[in-house]
Amino acid sequence: LSNQINFNDLNIDEINNILNRKQIKIKKIKKLYNKKVLVTGAGGTIGSEICRQLIQQKVKKVVAIDKSELAIYNLKKKIINKKILFKLIDINNLNLIEKVIKKEKIDIIFHAAAYKHVPMMEENPSQAIFTNVLGTMNTADLAIEYGVENFVFISTDKAVNPSNVMGASKRIAERYIQGLSLNAKNGINQVRFITTRFGNVLGSNGSVVPLFTEQIQNGGPITITHPDVIRYFMTIPEACQLVIE
């Protein structure tokens, strides 16, 4: 009011304030106790938070894999715990994935590895198919082969009536997982397949809030898709808690 405050004085990094509600917290899950868990895409926003929360859930071991050297390096700095094993592996490398699942005797897989940037996948559709579809298929097939108990596939709301390559690639992967789930119900395999769809997660890599924050700090303009677009947000911890539950 007195013109003594500058915009840069505002703590715009505290993105949870945007939520305008209390964060949802979920209790401990006994079924995770003493389990060996594989997390693909572990260096990403969602994968890294899943790893962090799994450690708190008293699992026996977490095997965190990612194809990005920098992502694994940063994750290793953030999570210092004897229960977590870090591996530099691309999910499209079938032999390496198989070795990990077999050697570590994995009980549960959280499959978060994917390309998710919509405009980037429009320009590189083959990579969307190669990673989001074939990478998922390979990992799911190995889950069946090596008797994994649960396979949780992290999908997206963009897979609903997809209007872009990224959404379409995730929908194809969803359909494959659905098929395997039906097989399980019919006794063809023993794995419990689960698909979760993410909406907008506050502060995740490539999401809109960090983009708006950067644009504001640079003095604008703020770029929007359409004035009437409505977004429904949850926080990173909330999203990952729900997936784990």
C-alpha positions as CSV (number, residue, x, y, z in Angstrom):
1,L,0.0,0.0,0.0
2,S,2.9,2.3,0.7
3,N,4.8,1.3,-2.5
4,Q,7.6,-0.1,-0.4
5,I,7.3,-3.7,-1.7
6,N,8.7,-5.0,-4.9
7,F,7.2,-8.0,-6.8
8,N,10.4,-9.9,-6.3
9,D,9.8,-9.7,-2.5
10,L,6.9,-12.1,-2.9
11,N,7.5,-15.7,-2.3
12,I,6.1,-17.1,-5.5
13,D,8.0,-20.3,-5.1
14,E,5.6,-21.3,-2.3
15,I,3.3,-22.8,-4.9
16,N,1.2,-24.8,-2.4
17,N,-0.3,-21.4,-1.4
18,I,-2.0,-21.4,-4.8
19,L,-3.9,-24.5,-3.8
20,N,-6.2,-22.6,-1.4
21,R,-6.9,-25.8,0.7
22,K,-5.2,-28.2,3.1
23,Q,-3.0,-30.9,1.5
24,I,-4.5,-34.4,1.7
25,K,-2.4,-36.8,3.8
26,I,-2.6,-40.6,3.6
27,K,-1.8,-43.1,6.3
28,K,0.8,-45.9,6.2
29,I,0.0,-48.8,3.9
30,K,0.7,-52.1,5.5
31,K,0.8,-54.0,2.2
32,L,4.0,-52.2,1.3
33,Y,5.9,-53.4,4.4
34,N,9.0,-55.4,3.5
35,K,8.4,-55.2,-0.2
36,K,11.0,-54.8,-3.0
37,V,9.8,-52.0,-5.3
38,L,11.1,-50.9,-8.7
39,V,10.4,-47.3,-9.8
40,T,11.0,-46.4,-13.4
41,G,11.5,-42.8,-14.4
42,A,12.7,-42.3,-10.8
43,G,14.6,-39.1,-11.6
44,G,11.5,-37.2,-12.7
45,T,9.2,-35.1,-10.5
46,I,6.7,-37.9,-9.8
47,G,9.2,-40.8,-9.8
48,S,11.5,-39.1,-7.2
49,E,8.6,-38.2,-4.9
50,I,7.3,-41.8,-5.1
51,C,10.8,-43.0,-4.1
52,R,10.9,-40.6,-1.2
53,Q,7.5,-41.7,0.1
54,L,8.2,-45.4,-0.4
55,I,11.1,-45.1,2.0
56,Q,8.7,-43.7,4.5
57,Q,6.3,-46.6,3.9
58,K,8.9,-49.1,5.3
59,V,9.5,-51.0,2.2
60,K,12.4,-53.5,2.2
61,K,14.1,-52.0,-0.9
62,V,13.6,-49.4,-3.6
63,V,15.3,-49.8,-7.0
64,A,15.3,-46.4,-8.7
65,I,16.0,-46.4,-12.4
66,D,16.2,-43.6,-14.9
67,K,18.0,-43.1,-18.2
68,S,19.2,-39.6,-17.3
69,E,22.6,-39.5,-15.6
70,L,21.8,-36.0,-14.2
71,A,18.4,-37.1,-12.8
72,I,19.9,-40.1,-11.0
73,Y,22.8,-38.0,-9.7
74,N,20.3,-35.4,-8.3
75,L,18.1,-38.1,-6.8
76,K,21.0,-39.7,-5.1
77,K,21.9,-36.4,-3.5
78,K,18.3,-35.9,-2.3
79,I,17.6,-39.4,-0.9
80,I,20.3,-40.8,1.3
81,N,19.1,-44.2,2.5
82,K,20.5,-47.7,2.6
83,K,17.3,-49.1,1.3
84,I,17.4,-47.4,-2.1
85,L,19.5,-48.6,-5.1
86,F,20.1,-46.3,-8.0
87,K,20.5,-47.6,-11.5
88,L,21.2,-45.8,-14.8
89,I,18.8,-47.7,-17.1
90,D,16.7,-46.8,-20.1
91,I,13.3,-48.7,-20.0
92,N,13.8,-49.5,-23.7
93,N,16.8,-51.6,-22.8
94,L,14.9,-54.8,-22.3
95,N,17.9,-56.9,-21.1
96,L,18.9,-54.4,-18.4
97,I,15.3,-54.1,-17.1
98,E,15.0,-57.9,-17.0
99,K,18.3,-58.3,-15.1
100,V,17.1,-55.8,-12.4
101,I,13.7,-57.4,-12.0
102,K,15.1,-60.9,-11.9
103,K,18.2,-60.2,-9.6
104,E,16.3,-58.0,-7.1
105,K,13.2,-60.2,-7.0
106,I,10.9,-57.2,-7.4
107,D,7.4,-57.4,-5.8
108,I,5.9,-54.1,-7.0
109,I,6.6,-51.8,-10.0
110,F,5.7,-48.1,-10.2
111,H,6.1,-47.3,-13.9
112,A,6.6,-43.5,-14.2
113,A,9.0,-43.4,-17.0
114,A,7.6,-41.5,-20.0
115,Y,8.0,-38.6,-22.4
116,K,5.2,-36.1,-21.3
117,H,5.9,-32.8,-23.0
118,V,3.0,-32.3,-25.4
119,P,4.6,-30.0,-28.0
120,M,7.9,-31.9,-28.0
121,M,6.1,-35.2,-28.7
122,E,4.2,-33.6,-31.6
123,E,7.6,-32.9,-33.1
124,N,9.0,-36.3,-32.2
125,P,6.1,-38.8,-32.4
126,S,8.3,-41.9,-32.9
127,Q,10.0,-41.3,-29.5
128,A,6.6,-41.0,-27.9
129,I,5.7,-44.4,-29.3
130,F,9.1,-46.0,-28.6
131,T,9.2,-45.0,-24.9
132,N,5.6,-44.4,-23.8
133,V,4.1,-47.5,-25.6
134,L,6.9,-50.0,-26.2
135,G,8.8,-49.2,-23.0
136,T,5.6,-49.8,-21.0
137,M,4.8,-53.0,-22.9
138,N,8.2,-54.4,-22.3
139,T,8.2,-53.6,-18.6
140,A,4.7,-55.0,-18.1
141,D,5.5,-58.2,-19.9
142,L,8.6,-58.7,-17.7
143,A,6.4,-58.2,-14.6
144,I,4.3,-61.2,-15.7
145,E,7.4,-63.3,-16.6
146,Y,9.0,-62.7,-13.2
147,G,5.9,-62.9,-11.0
148,V,5.6,-59.3,-9.8
149,E,2.6,-58.8,-7.5
150,N,1.5,-55.3,-8.6
151,F,2.2,-53.1,-11.6
152,V,1.2,-49.5,-11.2
153,F,1.2,-47.5,-14.5
154,I,1.3,-43.7,-14.2
155,S,-0.8,-42.3,-17.1
156,T,-2.3,-38.9,-17.8
157,D,-5.7,-37.2,-18.2
158,K,-4.5,-36.4,-21.7
159,A,-5.1,-40.1,-22.6
160,V,-8.9,-39.3,-22.4
161,N,-10.1,-38.8,-26.0
162,P,-6.5,-37.9,-26.9
163,S,-6.0,-34.9,-29.1
164,N,-2.2,-35.1,-29.3
165,V,0.6,-37.6,-29.8
166,M,1.6,-37.7,-26.2
167,G,-2.0,-38.4,-25.0
168,A,-2.5,-41.0,-27.8
169,S,0.7,-42.8,-26.9
170,K,-0.3,-43.1,-23.2
171,R,-3.8,-44.3,-24.2
172,I,-2.3,-47.1,-26.3
173,A,-0.2,-48.1,-23.3
174,E,-3.3,-47.9,-21.1
175,R,-5.2,-50.3,-23.5
176,Y,-2.3,-52.7,-23.3
177,I,-2.3,-52.6,-19.5
178,Q,-6.1,-53.1,-19.5
179,G,-5.7,-56.2,-21.7
180,L,-3.2,-57.7,-19.3
181,S,-5.5,-56.8,-16.4
182,L,-8.3,-58.7,-18.0
183,N,-6.0,-61.7,-18.5
184,A,-5.2,-61.6,-14.8
185,K,-8.9,-61.7,-14.0
186,N,-9.3,-64.7,-16.3
187,G,-6.3,-66.5,-14.6
188,I,-3.9,-66.1,-17.5
189,N,-1.4,-64.2,-15.3
190,Q,-1.2,-63.3,-11.6
191,V,-0.1,-59.7,-11.7
192,R,-2.4,-57.0,-10.5
193,F,-2.3,-54.2,-13.0
194,I,-3.4,-50.7,-12.0
195,T,-3.5,-47.5,-14.1
196,T,-3.6,-44.0,-12.5
197,R,-4.2,-40.8,-14.5
198,F,-2.5,-37.6,-13.5
199,G,-4.0,-34.2,-14.0
200,N,-2.0,-31.0,-13.3
201,V,0.5,-31.4,-10.6
202,L,1.7,-28.2,-9.0
203,G,5.4,-27.6,-9.7
204,S,6.1,-30.7,-11.7
205,N,8.7,-30.5,-14.4
206,G,7.2,-28.9,-17.6
207,S,4.0,-27.9,-15.8
208,V,2.3,-24.6,-16.2
209,V,2.9,-22.9,-12.8
210,P,6.8,-22.9,-13.1
211,L,6.4,-21.5,-16.6
212,F,4.1,-18.7,-15.4
213,T,6.5,-18.0,-12.5
214,E,9.4,-17.7,-14.9
215,Q,7.4,-15.5,-17.2
216,I,6.3,-13.2,-14.4
217,Q,9.8,-12.9,-13.1
218,N,11.0,-11.9,-16.5
219,G,8.3,-9.2,-16.7
220,G,5.8,-11.1,-18.9
221,P,3.9,-11.7,-21.0
222,I,2.1,-14.7,-19.6
223,T,1.2,-17.1,-22.3
224,I,-2.1,-19.0,-22.0
225,T,-3.7,-21.6,-24.2
226,H,-7.1,-20.1,-24.1
227,P,-8.8,-17.6,-21.7
228,D,-11.5,-20.2,-20.7
229,V,-9.1,-23.0,-19.9
230,I,-9.8,-24.5,-16.4
231,R,-7.1,-26.5,-14.6
232,Y,-7.5,-28.7,-11.6
233,F,-4.4,-29.0,-9.4
234,M,-3.0,-31.3,-6.8
235,T,0.4,-31.1,-5.1
236,I,3.3,-33.4,-5.9
237,P,3.1,-35.2,-2.5
238,E,-0.7,-35.6,-2.8
239,A,-0.4,-37.1,-6.3
240,C,2.2,-39.6,-5.3
241,Q,0.4,-40.5,-2.0
242,L,-2.7,-41.3,-4.1
243,V,-0.7,-43.4,-6.5
244,I,0.9,-45.4,-3.7
245,E,-2.5,-45.9,-2.0
